Every structure is written in structure tokens, then in C-alpha cells.
Amino acid sequence: MPTDLHARRLTGAAGVHYAALAVSFVVILWIGRDQWFFGDDWAILVPRNDGAIMVPHVGHWNLVPAVVFPLVRNWLGLGSYLPFLALAVLVHLLVAHLVWRVLRRIGTNDWVAAGLSVFVMLLGAASENLLWAFQFGFMGAIALGLAVVLLLDRPRLAVATVVAIVGCSLLAPMFSGTAIPVLAAAAVVGWIRHGFLRTAALLAPAALTYLLWFFLVARNYPTPHAGIASLTDLGMVMLFAAAMYAGGLGRAFPFIAIGVIPAAIAGVWFFATIRKGIRTAAAPAYALVIGSVVFALLTAYSRSTFGLSVAASERYAYVTIVLLVPAFGLLLTKLARRGRPYFVSAMVFLALLAGFNAFLLVPDAGAQASREAASQVRIEDALARVIQNPTDPSLLASVPDPQWAPDVTGSDLLELYRSGQLAQAHR
């Protein structure tokens, strides 16, 4: 009997989820097959930055990527982008799987949960994350934060669970600062399920470690443009945060302005039901909405001076959508339970949403590949020149592509070439 039940689960909605994970991995790598090293990739791949695991990158502690990427570079070289991209795709799919587990935990309809998980897997609204290896840290932090949410949502905390909570929460901020809002959501869940003191004790090692790094190291590298110096700045921060919701959600639809509708629906649902819902099985959904607010405010504080157009950027849309998906899962489940026509309508909507986002990945990958190909040509031409003139100080100090690869100098390219990690192009 248990075997039959397990088989039915694997051929039902759960089976669709697991099959979609495998297919999505192959599909995303195939779509991203023409990508190349770009932008922040180089910040942790140039040899002179090896060992700089404590130095913040644009305000984030990227310790884990700063260890992992040089190891892959030393092992496989820079002949192919796919091994690095595969790391990002794997942690993205882990995020999608953990979102699915949250959806099931809070009581979402099995097919709605499967549909939403496929939507997250093929999230073309955030293609920048899915097709850029550097976002391994950005998404890895979210994955570990979601794991802590699920672990703290358990009614009893066994020794192994406690060890996992402490370990995941310690490691998450070392991937990226995007862990902070998700860990804030985890703290809300822990407070509800296990009380304030026990939750504080479990998350204290992570909080203390991060604060020590921040005050001893990160404060010496201030983030430019961050801060609120006037009421105008405060207003801009709030407007930026609001635009992150509307614009971020809007990216998942054919017209970005549509994002105002799901943002408003999520807000009304949250305030109308939180009083009763926060202490039910749905607690993680409410906590993740709170985490999304923390993310929006922290991001707006540090990035609002870049302009409102940045608020709807794909990397921010990724976090906003992921953290709000459980809330939408509950709303769609409520709709689906009204009868078969409503259930069918909900599933058709999810199929169209997932299909549209999968479609978005293709042109976005092409646009990114075109930009990266131009950068690759500049870098390979610079490498050819520095190989011919390895003692020319101007070539060694030059930055071949200051716009898209500002961290790469001629001396970096020469060192990578001499180590055998970057080959000379033959065109």
C-alpha cells in the first residue's frame, strides 16, 4: 500500500514537479549555451582577487562564490561558461523546489503548487538571474533562507534540525545579503512556532557572525549612494519600494503595468487575513510577505538614487516574485476550491503564465549573448596584444572593456593565459 501511494504521488502533481526540475535544468542550460563571462563574474574570477573572501561586493558578503568560482576556474579553466552557469541554474532550481515545499506545507492545492513551481523554474521575468553565473550567490542565499523557513516551521526541533537551522542560517549571508530578508521571514515563523527566545537563540550565531563582519570589515567599504538625508529621500525610498512590487510582478506579464493588480491583491489579502492566518499552517506565506517588505525597503534604501527604472530590474523581480508566490498559492487554491470551472481556470492561467515566462528566456538570452559576445571580442583582442607584448606597462594596466568587464586588466588576462585557464582565440 505505501509503495502504491508513493507511485501515485510520483505520477501526479509531485511527479510533474520533479520532472519539470530535470527538464528545466536542461532547457535553461540549452537556452543559455551562448552566454559568456560578464560583469561581476570577473570580480571573483580575476586571480588578483583570489582569497578576498571577506571583502564586500557592492555591499554583499560573497564569501561562498569567492571560494567556489576560483575552484571551478582552477579545475576547468575559462574555456566554457556552462560549468559556472550550471551552478546558478542548480541553486535557482533549488529555490523553485523549496518554494514548492513551502506551498505544500501551507496547504496549497497540489496542482496549483506544481503549476506555480514550474512558473518559478522558468521565470523569464528574472532571466538575468537564470542566465548569469554570478547570481549563484544571490540565489543561493535565498535557497538557504527558504530552507531555514521550512525547518523552523516544524512543530518539534530535533537535534539534527537545530544543527541544520544554525548551519544554513550561518552560511546564507555568506552567499549574499539577499539572505537577510528571507532569514527575517524565518525568524517570524520561528517566533510563531517556537517562541521568541528559542528562535533568537537559534539565529543568534548567524546574526552575530554577520554583524561582526559588517562592523569589522564592511563598514570600511561604504556602499555609494545609500542613505536618507531628507524627506525627499525618504519619499523616494518608499516610491522605489512600491515600484519594486508593481514593476517586479509586472515583469511576469505581457504588460508591466499589470503588476499593479497582483501587488494590490497581495496587499489586500495580507492585511485582511493576517490576524487569523498568521498562526495557522499558512504562517510561512505571511512571513515571506513580511520578508519581501524587508527586502524592498533595504534595497530601496541602498539603490533608490539609481532611479525608478532600476526598481523593476530582473534581479529584484526574482526576489519579489519568489517571496510572494506562497501568498498567491493560497489565493489560487481558494479560487480552485470553488468548483471545477474555477480550478480549470486557475490551471490555464498558470500554464499561460509559465509558458509566457519560458518564452521570455529565449530573446533575453539572445540579447545577453550579443552583449557578452562583444565583450568577449574585446577581451580576446586585448589578450592577443598582451601576449605579443607581455612587458608593455600600458597594455598590462589597460582595461579592455571598462563598461561590461571593469575588473579585468591586461595583467589579469596574461596571468590567466600563463596558468592555462584562458586560451588565446584563433579567429
C-alpha positions in Angstrom: 0.0 0.0 0.0 2.7 2.6 0.9 4.5 1.7 -2.4 1.3 2.3 -4.4 0.8 5.6 -2.7 4.4 6.7 -3.4 3.9 5.7 -7.1 0.7 7.7 -7.3 2.5 10.7 -5.9 5.3 10.4 -8.4 2.9 10.2 -11.3 0.6 13.0 -10.0 1.3 16.7 -9.3 4.5 15.8 -7.4 5.7 13.8 -10.4 5.1 16.8 -12.6 7.2 19.0 -10.3 10.2 16.6 -10.2 10.1 16.0 -14.0 9.9 19.8 -14.5 13.0 20.3 -12.4 15.0 17.9 -14.6 13.6 19.3 -17.9 14.1 22.9 -16.7 17.8 22.3 -15.9 18.4 21.1 -19.5 16.3 23.7 -21.1 17.8 26.7 -19.3 21.4 25.5 -20.0 20.5 25.0 -23.6 18.9 28.4 -23.9 22.0 29.9 -22.1 24.5 27.9 -24.1 25.9 31.1 -25.8 26.5 33.1 -22.6 30.0 34.2 -21.7 31.7 35.8 -18.7 30.3 39.2 -18.0 30.3 42.0 -15.4 30.6 40.8 -11.9 31.7 37.3 -13.0 35.1 38.8 -13.4 35.2 40.3 -9.9 35.6 36.9 -8.4 37.4 35.2 -11.3 40.5 37.5 -11.8 43.4 35.9 -9.9 44.4 39.0 -8.0 41.1 38.8 -6.1 41.7 35.2 -5.0 41.4 35.0 -1.2 39.5 38.2 -0.9 36.6 36.3 0.7 35.8 38.9 3.4 35.7 42.0 1.1 32.1 43.1 0.3 31.0 43.3 -3.3 28.5 46.1 -3.8 27.6 45.8 -0.1 27.2 42.0 -0.2 29.3 39.3 1.5 30.1 36.9 -1.3 32.3 34.6 0.6 31.0 31.3 -0.9 31.0 32.4 -4.5 34.5 33.9 -3.9 35.6 30.4 -2.9 33.7 28.3 -5.3 34.2 30.1 -8.6 38.1 30.2 -8.4 38.0 26.5 -7.6 36.0 25.8 -10.7 38.2 28.1 -12.7 41.4 26.3 -11.5 39.8 22.9 -12.2 38.1 23.5 -15.6 39.5 26.8 -16.8 37.5 29.5 -18.6 37.1 27.7 -21.8 33.4 27.2 -21.3 30.8 29.3 -19.4 28.4 26.3 -18.9 30.0 24.9 -15.7 29.7 28.3 -14.0 26.2 28.8 -15.4 25.2 25.3 -14.2 25.9 26.4 -10.6 23.5 29.3 -10.9 20.8 27.1 -12.5 21.1 24.4 -9.8 20.6 26.9 -7.0 17.7 28.5 -8.9 16.0 25.2 -9.2 16.7 24.5 -5.5 14.8 27.8 -4.8 11.9 26.6 -7.0 11.8 23.2 -5.2 11.8 24.8 -1.8 9.1 27.2 -2.9 7.1 24.1 -3.9 7.7 22.6 -0.5 6.5 25.8 1.2 3.4 25.7 -1.0 2.6 22.2 0.0 3.3 22.9 3.7 0.8 25.8 3.8 -2.0 23.8 2.2 -1.9 24.9 -1.4 -3.7 22.6 -3.9 -1.2 20.0 -5.2 -1.7 21.0 -8.9 -1.6 24.7 -8.1 1.7 24.1 -6.2 3.1 22.2 -9.2 2.0 24.9 -11.6 3.5 27.7 -9.5 6.7 25.8 -9.1 7.0 25.4 -12.9 6.4 29.1 -13.3 9.3 29.8 -10.9 11.6 27.3 -12.6 11.1 29.1 -16.0 11.0 32.6 -14.6 11.8 34.6 -17.7 10.7 37.7 -15.8 14.1 37.3 -14.0 16.1 35.9 -16.8 19.2 37.9 -15.7 19.4 35.7 -12.7 18.9 32.4 -14.5 21.4 33.2 -17.3 24.2 34.9 -15.3 26.6 32.7 -13.3 27.4 35.4 -10.8 23.8 35.2 -9.5 24.8 31.8 -7.9 25.4 33.8 -4.7 22.3 35.9 -5.0 20.0 32.8 -5.4 22.0 30.5 -3.1 21.3 32.9 -0.2 17.6 32.8 -0.9 17.6 29.0 -1.1 19.3 28.6 2.3 16.9 31.2 3.8 13.9 29.2 2.5 15.4 26.0 4.0 15.5 27.8 7.4 11.9 28.8 6.9 10.9 25.2 6.4 13.0 23.9 9.2 11.6 26.4 11.7 8.1 25.6 10.6 8.3 22.1 12.1 6.4 21.6 15.3 9.3 19.9 17.1 13.0 20.7 16.7 15.2 17.5 16.8 18.9 17.9 17.3 19.6 17.3 13.6 17.0 20.1 12.8 18.7 22.5 15.2 22.1 21.8 13.6 20.6 22.4 10.1 19.0 25.6 11.2 22.2 27.0 12.6 24.3 25.8 9.7 22.0 27.1 6.9 21.4 30.5 8.7 25.2 30.9 9.2 26.0 30.1 5.6 23.2 32.0 3.9 24.6 35.6 4.3 28.0 34.3 3.1 26.3 33.8 -0.3 24.8 37.2 -0.5 22.9 39.9 1.5 19.7 38.6 -0.1 19.6 36.1 2.7 18.7 38.8 5.3 15.0 39.3 4.3 14.4 35.6 3.9 16.0 35.0 7.3 13.8 37.7 8.7 10.8 35.7 7.4 12.3 32.6 9.0 12.5 34.5 12.3 8.8 35.3 12.1 7.9 31.7 11.5 10.2 30.6 14.4 8.7 33.2 16.7 5.2 31.9 16.0 6.1 28.2 16.2 8.7 28.1 19.0 8.6 31.5 20.7 10.9 34.5 20.6 13.7 33.3 22.9 14.2 29.9 21.3 14.2 31.4 17.8 16.6 34.2 18.8 19.0 31.5 20.2 18.9 29.5 17.0 19.5 32.5 14.7 21.9 34.3 17.1 25.1 32.7 15.6 24.2 33.9 12.1 23.3 37.3 13.3 26.4 37.8 15.4 28.7 36.5 12.6 27.1 38.8 10.1 27.3 41.8 12.4 30.9 41.1 13.2 31.7 41.0 9.5 29.7 44.2 8.9 31.3 46.3 11.6 34.8 45.0 11.3 35.0 44.7 7.5 32.1 46.0 5.5 31.9 49.4 7.2 35.3 50.2 5.6 33.7 49.7 2.2 30.7 52.0 2.3 28.0 51.5 -0.4 27.8 54.5 -2.6 24.5 56.4 -2.9 23.0 54.7 0.2 21.2 56.7 2.8 18.3 59.0 3.7 19.2 62.6 4.2 15.9 64.4 3.7 12.1 63.9 3.5 12.6 63.8 -0.3 15.0 60.9 0.1 12.5 59.1 2.3 9.7 59.7 -0.2 12.0 58.3 -3.0 12.8 55.2 -0.9 9.1 54.5 -0.4 8.3 55.1 -4.1 11.2 52.9 -5.1 9.9 50.1 -2.8 6.4 50.4 -4.3 7.8 50.3 -7.8 9.7 47.1 -6.9 6.4 45.4 -6.2 4.4 46.7 -9.2 7.2 46.6 -11.7 8.7 43.3 -10.4 5.4 41.4 -10.5 4.6 43.2 -13.8 7.7 41.6 -15.5 5.9 38.3 -15.3 3.1 39.5 -17.6 3.0 40.7 -21.2 2.5 44.3 -20.0 4.5 45.5 -17.0 1.6 47.8 -15.8 -0.4 44.7 -15.0 1.9 44.2 -12.0 -0.1 46.7 -10.0 -3.0 44.2 -9.9 -1.3 41.3 -8.2 0.6 43.7 -5.9 -2.7 45.2 -4.8 -4.3 41.8 -4.4 -1.4 40.5 -2.3 -1.6 43.6 -0.1 -5.3 43.4 0.5 -5.1 39.7 1.3 -2.3 40.2 3.7 -3.9 42.9 5.8 -7.4 41.4 5.6 -6.3 37.9 6.8 -3.1 38.2 8.8 -4.8 38.5 12.2 -6.2 35.0 11.9 -3.9 33.4 9.3 -0.5 34.2 10.9 -0.9 31.4 13.5 -2.3 28.8 11.1 -0.5 26.4 8.7 -0.3 29.4 6.4 2.2 31.2 8.6 5.2 30.9 6.2 3.2 32.6 3.5 2.6 35.7 5.7 6.2 35.6 7.0 7.5 35.6 3.4 5.4 38.6 2.5 7.0 40.4 5.5 10.4 39.3 4.2 9.5 40.8 0.8 8.8 44.1 2.6 12.2 43.9 4.4 13.9 43.2 1.0 12.1 46.1 -0.7 12.9 48.6 2.0 16.6 47.6 2.3 17.0 47.6 -1.5 15.3 51.0 -1.8 17.5 52.4 1.0 20.7 51.5 -0.9 19.6 51.8 -4.5 16.9 54.4 -4.8 19.2 57.1 -6.1 19.8 54.9 -9.2 16.3 55.9 -10.4 12.9 54.2 -10.5 13.7 52.2 -13.7 16.1 50.2 -11.6 13.3 49.2 -9.2 11.8 46.8 -11.7 15.1 45.2 -12.6 15.1 41.4 -13.1 17.3 40.5 -10.1 14.9 42.4 -7.8 11.8 41.0 -9.5 13.2 37.5 -8.8 13.1 38.0 -5.0 9.8 39.8 -5.0 8.1 37.1 -7.0 9.6 34.2 -5.1 8.7 35.6 -1.7 5.1 36.3 -2.8 4.4 33.0 -4.7 3.2 31.2 -1.5 0.6 34.0 -0.9 -0.7 33.7 -4.5 -0.7 29.9 -4.0 -3.2 30.3 -1.2 -5.3 32.7 -3.2 -5.4 30.4 -6.2 -6.2 27.4 -4.0 -9.2 29.3 -2.6 -10.4 30.0 -6.1 -9.8 26.4 -7.3 -11.9 25.1 -4.4 -15.0 26.9 -5.6 -15.6 24.3 -8.3 -14.2 22.6 -11.3 -14.5 25.6 -13.7 -12.5 27.7 -11.3 -9.9 25.0 -10.9 -9.5 24.7 -14.6 -9.3 28.5 -15.0 -6.6 28.6 -12.3 -4.6 25.9 -14.1 -5.0 27.5 -17.5 -3.8 30.8 -16.1 -0.7 29.1 -14.5 0.1 27.3 -17.8 -0.1 30.6 -19.8 2.0 32.4 -17.2 4.7 29.7 -17.1 4.6 29.5 -20.9 5.0 33.2 -21.4 7.9 33.3 -18.9 9.6 30.4 -20.6 9.2 32.3 -23.9 10.8 35.4 -22.4 14.0 33.4 -21.7 14.9 33.0 -25.4 15.0 36.6 -26.6 16.6 37.7 -23.3 19.3 35.1 -23.7 20.0 36.3 -27.2 20.3 39.9 -26.1 22.6 39.0 -23.2 24.7 36.7 -25.5 25.1 39.5 -28.1 26.3 41.9 -25.4 28.6 39.3 -23.9 30.0 38.3 -27.4 31.1 41.9 -28.0 32.8 42.0 -24.6 34.4 38.6 -25.4 35.9 40.0 -28.6 37.4 43.0 -26.8 38.9 40.8 -24.1 40.3 38.2 -26.6 41.8 41.0 -28.7 43.4 42.5 -25.6 44.8 39.1 -24.7 46.3 38.7 -28.1 48.1 42.1 -27.8 49.4 41.4 -24.3 50.7 38.0 -25.3 52.7 39.7 -28.1 53.9 42.5 -25.7 53.9 41.0 -22.2 56.1 43.7 -20.7 54.3 46.7 -22.1 53.1 48.6 -19.0 50.2 50.3 -20.8 48.8 47.0 -22.1 49.2 45.4 -18.6 47.3 48.3 -16.9 44.7 48.7 -19.6 41.0 47.7 -19.1 39.8 46.2 -22.4 36.1 46.5 -21.6 35.5 49.2 -19.0 31.7 49.0 -19.5 31.0 45.3 -19.2 34.2 43.9 -17.6 35.6 46.7 -15.5 37.5 44.3 -13.2 39.7 42.8 -16.0 43.1 44.3 -16.8 45.7 43.2 -19.3 47.8 41.8 -16.5 44.9 39.6 -15.3 44.5 38.2 -18.8 48.2 37.5 -19.1 48.1 35.6 -15.8 45.1 33.6 -16.7 46.7 32.7 -20.1 50.0 31.7 -18.5 48.2 29.5 -16.0 46.4 27.8 -18.9 43.0 28.9 -17.6 42.2 31.2 -20.6 43.2 30.2 -24.1 44.1 32.6 -26.9 41.3 32.8 -29.5 42.1 31.8 -33.1 39.8 33.7 -35.4 
